[in-house]
Amino acid sequence: MVVLNRIYTRTGDAGETALGNGARVAKHSLRVAAYGTVDETNATLGLARLHAEGDTDAALARIQNDLFDLGADLCRPDMERDHEAGHPVLRMAASQVARLESEIDAMNARLEPLRSFILPGGSPLAAHLHLCRTVSRRAERQAVELSSIESINEAAVQYLNRLSDWFFVAARIANEDGRADVLWVPGANR
């Protein structure tokens, strides 16, 4: 359980922060950047939810919770030492990736195939979901870079990869099932 009685601790004043295993690292470390960008994705998702309702809002709420799981996973290095923690360590699971895939497939079944790239925009919800997509792509790039120098949970990277796809398809759904997508016209302004 998390208990926060004090928001500021002054422990980060020298430019370091604590990871989930207690280790202190520079705030500019790649690991901190990766889970910080996951947090940024979650904040942009909060904005998108201002325009969502019903099943869409419920799906976005599930994703917001998953993003906290993902942040918890990324902030704890040394997966091979999880058994030493003395408590269960929260890691992303293949089932979370599979749920995204299932939801993408269900949404995509409603859409006509794309014959052009689309520009981010359309409805307010679609525009916000495109922003979520681009921020989650940045988080994925950072997680992949982190995985090239440290061991991280494979499901964490897979989740981020599917998540940006989920946001893309959901943005098309938010644009009247793709009918209101803004199509790219190559060279239109030459």
Phi and psi in degrees as GROMACS dihedral restraints (atoms count N, CA, C in turn):
[ dihedral_restraints ]
;  ai    aj    ak    al  type     phi  dphi    fc
    3     4     5     6     1   -96.6    20    10
    4     5     6     7     1   131.7    20    10
    6     7     8     9     1  -128.2    20    10
    7     8     9    10     1   120.8    20    10
    9    10    11    12     1  -120.6    20    10
   10    11    12    13     1    97.6    20    10
   12    13    14    15     1   -92.4    20    10
   13    14    15    16     1   -23.9    20    10
   15    16    17    18     1  -129.4    20    10
   16    17    18    19     1   131.5    20    10
   18    19    20    21     1   -84.7    20    10
   19    20    21    22     1   -41.8    20    10
   21    22    23    24     1  -100.3    20    10
   22    23    24    25     1   141.5    20    10
   24    25    26    27     1  -122.2    20    10
   25    26    27    28     1   -15.4    20    10
   27    28    29    30     1    69.7    20    10
   28    29    30    31     1     0.7    20    10
   30    31    32    33     1   -73.8    20    10
   31    32    33    34     1   -14.4    20    10
   33    34    35    36     1  -101.1    20    10
   34    35    36    37     1     7.4    20    10
   36    37    38    39     1   -63.3    20    10
   37    38    39    40     1   -23.1    20    10
   39    40    41    42     1   -94.0    20    10
   40    41    42    43     1    11.3    20    10
   42    43    44    45     1    87.8    20    10
   43    44    45    46     1    16.8    20    10
   45    46    47    48     1  -119.6    20    10
   46    47    48    49     1   159.5    20    10
   48    49    50    51     1  -140.6    20    10
   49    50    51    52     1   161.3    20    10
   51    52    53    54     1   -93.7    20    10
   52    53    54    55     1   136.3    20    10
   54    55    56    57     1   -85.0    20    10
   55    56    57    58     1   176.7    20    10
   57    58    59    60     1   -64.2    20    10
   58    59    60    61     1   -19.3    20    10
   60    61    62    63     1   -98.8    20    10
   61    62    63    64     1     6.7    20    10
   63    64    65    66     1    92.9    20    10
   64    65    66    67     1   -14.4    20    10
   66    67    68    69     1   -63.9    20    10
   67    68    69    70     1   145.3    20    10
   69    70    71    72     1  -101.5    20    10
   70    71    72    73     1   134.6    20    10
   72    73    74    75     1  -137.4    20    10
   73    74    75    76     1   163.7    20    10
   75    76    77    78     1   -65.1    20    10
   76    77    78    79     1   141.4    20    10
   78    79    80    81     1   -63.2    20    10
   79    80    81    82     1   -18.8    20    10
   81    82    83    84     1   -93.5    20    10
   82    83    84    85     1     9.1    20    10
   84    85    86    87     1   -64.0    20    10
   85    86    87    88     1   154.6    20    10
   87    88    89    90     1   -61.5    20    10
   88    89    90    91     1   -37.2    20    10
   90    91    92    93     1   -62.8    20    10
   91    92    93    94     1   -45.6    20    10
   93    94    95    96     1   -65.8    20    10
   94    95    96    97     1   -39.3    20    10
   96    97    98    99     1   -61.8    20    10
   97    98    99   100     1   -40.9    20    10
   99   100   101   102     1   -64.9    20    10
  100   101   102   103     1   -50.4    20    10
  102   103   104   105     1   -75.1    20    10
  103   104   105   106     1   -23.2    20    10
  105   106   107   108     1   -66.9    20    10
  106   107   108   109     1   -36.9    20    10
  108   109   110   111     1   -73.9    20    10
  109   110   111   112     1   -29.2    20    10
  111   112   113   114     1   -62.9    20    10
  112   113   114   115     1   -41.6    20    10
  114   115   116   117     1   -63.3    20    10
  115   116   117   118     1   -40.9    20    10
  117   118   119   120     1   -62.5    20    10
  118   119   120   121     1   -40.6    20    10
  120   121   122   123     1   -57.9    20    10
  121   122   123   124     1   -43.5    20    10
  123   124   125   126     1   -63.1    20    10
  124   125   126   127     1   -38.9    20    10
  126   127   128   129     1   -67.0    20    10
  127   128   129   130     1   -40.1    20    10
  129   130   131   132     1   -67.3    20    10
  130   131   132   133     1   -31.9    20    10
  132   133   134   135     1   -66.4    20    10
  133   134   135   136     1   -35.9    20    10
  135   136   137   138     1   -59.9    20    10
  136   137   138   139     1   -38.2    20    10
  138   139   140   141     1   -66.5    20    10
  139   140   141   142     1   -42.4    20    10
  141   142   143   144     1   -59.5    20    10
  142   143   144   145     1   -38.5    20    10
  144   145   146   147     1   -64.2    20    10
  145   146   147   148     1   -19.1    20    10
  147   148   149   150     1   -62.7    20    10
  148   149   150   151     1   -20.6    20    10
  150   151   152   153     1  -110.9    20    10
  151   152   153   154     1     4.3    20    10
  153   154   155   156     1  -106.8    20    10
  154   155   156   157     1   156.5    20    10
  156   157   158   159     1  -150.2    20    10
  157   158   159   160     1   170.0    20    10
  159   160   161   162     1    58.3    20    10
  160   161   162   163     1  -136.2    20    10
  162   163   164   165     1   -61.6    20    10
  163   164   165   166     1   -35.3    20    10
  165   166   167   168     1   -64.5    20    10
  166   167   168   169     1   -45.8    20    10
  168   169   170   171     1   -63.1    20    10
  169   170   171   172     1   -39.4    20    10
  171   172   173   174     1   -62.9    20    10
  172   173   174   175     1   -40.7    20    10
  174   175   176   177     1   -65.6    20    10
  175   176   177   178     1   -40.6    20    10
  177   178   179   180     1   -66.3    20    10
  178   179   180   181     1   -35.7    20    10
  180   181   182   183     1   -64.3    20    10
  181   182   183   184     1   -41.2    20    10
  183   184   185   186     1   -61.5    20    10
  184   185   186   187     1   -42.1    20    10
  186   187   188   189     1   -65.6    20    10
  187   188   189   190     1   -40.1    20    10
  189   190   191   192     1   -58.9    20    10
  190   191   192   193     1   -41.6    20    10
  192   193   194   195     1   -65.6    20    10
  193   194   195   196     1   -42.1    20    10
  195   196   197   198     1   -58.1    20    10
  196   197   198   199     1   -37.8    20    10
  198   199   200   201     1   -66.2    20    10
  199   200   201   202     1   -30.9    20    10
  201   202   203   204     1   -68.2    20    10
  202   203   204   205     1   -39.9    20    10
  204   205   206   207     1   -58.7    20    10
  205   206   207   208     1   -44.2    20    10
  207   208   209   210     1   -63.5    20    10
  208   209   210   211     1   -42.4    20    10
  210   211   212   213     1   -61.6    20    10
  211   212   213   214     1   -41.2    20    10
  213   214   215   216     1   -63.1    20    10
  214   215   216   217     1   -39.5    20    10
  216   217   218   219     1   -64.1    20    10
  217   218   219   220     1   -51.2    20    10
  219   220   221   222     1   -67.7    20    10
  220   221   222   223     1   -26.2    20    10
  222   223   224   225     1   -82.7    20    10
  223   224   225   226     1    -0.2    20    10
  225   226   227   228     1  -118.0    20    10
  226   227   228   229     1   102.8    20    10
  228   229   230   231     1   -76.4    20    10
  229   230   231   232     1  -177.0    20    10
  231   232   233   234     1    61.6    20    10
  232   233   234   235     1    55.6    20    10
  234   235   236   237     1   -52.8    20    10
  235   236   237   238     1   -35.9    20    10
  237   238   239   240     1   -66.8    20    10
  238   239   240   241     1   -10.8    20    10
  240   241   242   243     1  -109.7    20    10
  241   242   243   244     1    13.1    20    10
  243   244   245   246     1   -55.0    20    10
  244   245   246   247     1   -35.5    20    10
  246   247   248   249     1   -63.8    20    10
  247   248   249   250     1   -18.9    20    10
  249   250   251   252     1   -86.0    20    10
  250   251   252   253     1    -5.2    20    10
  252   253   254   255     1   -67.5    20    10
  253   254   255   256     1   -27.0    20    10
  255   256   257   258     1    84.0    20    10
  256   257   258   259     1     2.4    20    10
  258   259   260   261     1  -156.5    20    10
  259   260   261   262     1   160.4    20    10
  261   262   263   264     1   -63.3    20    10
  262   263   264   265     1   133.4    20    10
  264   265   266   267     1   -94.7    20    10
  265   266   267   268     1   129.7    20    10
  267   268   269   270     1   -77.0    20    10
  268   269   270   271     1   119.2    20    10
  270   271   272   273     1  -129.0    20    10
  271   272   273   274     1   148.7    20    10
  273   274   275   276     1   -62.8    20    10
  274   275   276   277     1   147.3    20    10
  276   277   278   279     1  -117.2    20    10
  277   278   279   280     1   152.9    20    10
  279   280   281   282     1   -57.3    20    10
  280   281   282   283     1   -30.5    20    10
  282   283   284   285     1   -64.3    20    10
  283   284   285   286     1   -30.3    20    10
  285   286   287   288     1   -70.3    20    10
  286   287   288   289     1   -38.2    20    10
  288   289   290   291     1   -66.2    20    10
  289   290   291   292     1   -44.8    20    10
  291   292   293   294     1   -62.0    20    10
  292   293   294   295     1   -37.6    20    10
  294   295   296   297     1   -62.3    20    10
  295   296   297   298     1   -44.1    20    10
  297   298   299   300     1   -60.0    20    10
  298   299   300   301     1   -44.2    20    10
  300   301   302   303     1   -60.0    20    10
  301   302   303   304     1   -43.8    20    10
  303   304   305   306     1   -62.8    20    10
  304   305   306   307     1   -42.4    20    10
  306   307   308   309     1   -68.4    20    10
  307   308   309   310     1   -38.4    20    10
  309   310   311   312     1   -61.1    20    10
  310   311   312   313     1   -47.0    20    10
  312   313   314   315     1   -59.9    20    10
  313   314   315   316     1   -42.8    20    10
  315   316   317   318     1   -64.9    20    10
  316   317   318   319     1   -43.3    20    10
  318   319   320   321     1   -67.5    20    10
  319   320   321   322     1   -44.0    20    10
  321   322   323   324     1   -64.6    20    10
  322   323   324   325     1   -27.8    20    10
  324   325   326   327     1   -62.9    20    10
  325   326   327   328     1   -23.1    20    10
  327   328   329   330     1   -82.8    20    10
  328   329   330   331     1   -11.4    20    10
  330   331   332   333     1  -103.7    20    10
  331   332   333   334     1   147.4    20    10
  333   334   335   336     1   -74.3    20    10
  334   335   336   337     1   149.3    20    10
  336   337   338   339     1   -61.0    20    10
  337   338   339   340     1   146.8    20    10
  339   340   341   342     1   -75.2    20    10
  340   341   342   343     1   138.8    20    10
  342   343   344   345     1  -120.1    20    10
  343   344   345   346     1     6.1    20    10
  345   346   347   348     1  -156.1    20    10
  346   347   348   349     1   156.3    20    10
  348   349   350   351     1   -69.5    20    10
  349   350   351   352     1   154.0    20    10
  351   352   353   354     1  -114.0    20    10
  352   353   354   355     1   150.6    20    10
  354   355   356   357     1   -89.3    20    10
  355   356   357   358     1   143.7    20    10
  357   358   359   360     1   -62.0    20    10
  358   359   360   361     1   125.4    20    10
  360   361   362   363     1   151.6    20    10
  361   362   363   364     1  -154.8    20    10
  363   364   365   366     1    99.9    20    10
  364   365   366   367     1  -123.8    20    10
  366   367   368   369     1   -73.6    20    10
  367   368   369   370     1   161.0    20    10
  369   370   371   372     1   -55.7    20    10
  370   371   372   373     1   -42.0    20    10
  372   373   374   375     1   -63.9    20    10
  373   374   375   376     1   -45.0    20    10
  375   376   377   378     1   -61.2    20    10
  376   377   378   379     1   -43.4    20    10
  378   379   380   381     1   -61.4    20    10
  379   380   381   382     1   -42.3    20    10
  381   382   383   384     1   -67.7    20    10
  382   383   384   385     1   -37.6    20    10
  384   385   386   387     1   -66.6    20    10
  385   386   387   388     1   -34.0    20    10
  387   388   389   390     1   -65.8    20    10
  388   389   390   391     1   -37.4    20    10
  390   391   392   393     1   -63.5    20    10
  391   392   393   394     1   -44.2    20    10
  393   394   395   396     1   -56.7    20    10
  394   395   396   397     1   -42.5    20    10
  396   397   398   399     1   -59.3    20    10
  397   398   399   400     1   -46.5    20    10
  399   400   401   402     1   -70.8    20    10
  400   401   402   403     1   -36.4    20    10
  402   403   404   405     1   -69.5    20    10
  403   404   405   406     1   -39.8    20    10
  405   406   407   408     1   -67.1    20    10
  406   407   408   409     1   -31.3    20    10
  408   409   410   411     1   -64.3    20    10
  409   410   411   412     1   -38.9    20    10
  411   412   413   414     1   -64.9    20    10
  412   413   414   415     1   -42.5    20    10
  414   415   416   417     1   -60.4    20    10
  415   416   417   418     1   -40.0    20    10
  417   418   419   420     1   -63.6    20    10
  418   419   420   421     1   -45.2    20    10
  420   421   422   423     1   -59.1    20    10
  421   422   423   424     1   -41.4    20    10
  423   424   425   426     1   -67.5    20    10
  424   425   426   427     1   -39.6    20    10
  426   427   428   429     1   -66.1    20    10
  427   428   429   430     1   -40.1    20    10
  429   430   431   432     1   -64.2    20    10
  430   431   432   433     1   -43.4    20    10
  432   433   434   435     1   -61.6    20    10
  433   434   435   436     1   -43.3    20    10
  435   436   437   438     1   -59.5    20    10
  436   437   438   439     1   -40.8    20    10
  438   439   440   441     1   -66.5    20    10
  439   440   441   442     1   -17.7    20    10
  441   442   443   444     1   -79.3    20    10
  442   443   444   445     1   -14.5    20    10
  444   445   446   447     1  -121.4    20    10
  445   446   447   448     1   -17.6    20    10
  447   448   449   450     1  -139.5    20    10
  448   449   450   451     1   157.1    20    10
  450   451   452   453     1   -77.8    20    10
  451   452   453   454     1   126.6    20    10
  453   454   455   456     1  -132.6    20    10
  454   455   456   457     1   164.8    20    10
  456   457   458   459     1   -65.3    20    10
  457   458   459   460     1   121.6    20    10
  459   460   461   462     1   -58.3    20    10
  460   461   462   463     1   -36.3    20    10
  462   463   464   465     1   -65.0    20    10
  463   464   465   466     1   -26.3    20    10
  465   466   467   468     1   -66.3    20    10
  466   467   468   469     1   -45.4    20    10
  468   469   470   471     1   -67.8    20    10
  469   470   471   472     1   -42.9    20    10
  471   472   473   474     1   -60.5    20    10
  472   473   474   475     1   -41.7    20    10
  474   475   476   477     1   -60.4    20    10
  475   476   477   478     1   -46.5    20    10
  477   478   479   480     1   -62.1    20    10
  478   479   480   481     1   -38.8    20    10
  480   481   482   483     1   -64.3    20    10
  481   482   483   484     1   -44.6    20    10
  483   484   485   486     1   -69.7    20    10
  484   485   486   487     1   -33.8    20    10
  486   487   488   489     1   -61.5    20    10
  487   488   489   490     1   -44.2    20    10
  489   490   491   492     1   -64.2    20    10
  490   491   492   493     1   -35.4    20    10
  492   493   494   495     1   -65.1    20    10
  493   494   495   496     1   -40.8    20    10
  495   496   497   498     1   -59.0    20    10
  496   497   498   499     1   -47.5    20    10
  498   499   500   501     1   -61.6    20    10
  499   500   501   502     1   -39.0    20    10
  501   502   503   504     1   -61.6    20    10
  502   503   504   505     1   -50.3    20    10
  504   505   506   507     1   -66.9    20    10
  505   506   507   508     1   -40.0    20    10
  507   508   509   510     1   -64.0    20    10
  508   509   510   511     1   -34.6    20    10
  510   511   512   513     1   -64.8    20    10
  511   512   513   514     1   -37.9    20    10
  513   514   515   516     1   -66.4    20    10
  514   515   516   517     1   -39.7    20    10
  516   517   518   519     1   -61.7    20    10
  517   518   519   520     1   -41.8    20    10
  519   520   521   522     1   -67.0    20    10
  520   521   522   523     1   -18.2    20    10
  522   523   524   525     1   -98.4    20    10
  523   524   525   526     1    55.2    20    10
  525   526   527   528     1    52.7    20    10
  526   527   528   529     1    51.4    20    10
  528   529   530   531     1    53.8    20    10
  529   530   531   532     1    38.3    20    10
  531   532   533   534     1    90.6    20    10
  532   533   534   535     1   -13.3    20    10
  534   535   536   537     1   -66.8    20    10
  535   536   537   538     1   -26.4    20    10
  537   538   539   540     1  -104.7    20    10
  538   539   540   541     1    14.8    20    10
  540   541   542   543     1   -59.9    20    10
  541   542   543   544     1   145.9    20    10
  543   544   545   546     1   -94.4    20    10
  544   545   546   547     1   110.9    20    10
  546   547   548   549     1   -84.1    20    10
  547   548   549   550     1   143.0    20    10
  549   550   551   552     1   -76.3    20    10
  550   551   552   553     1   133.2    20    10
  552   553   554   555     1  -115.0    20    10
  553   554   555   556     1   100.1    20    10
  555   556   557   558     1   -55.7    20    10
  556   557   558   559     1   129.4    20    10
  558   559   560   561     1    68.7    20    10
  559   560   561   562     1    16.4    20    10
  561   562   563   564     1   -60.8    20    10
  562   563   564   565     1   -25.4    20    10
  564   565   566   567     1  -111.7    20    10
  565   566   567   568     1    23.5    20    10
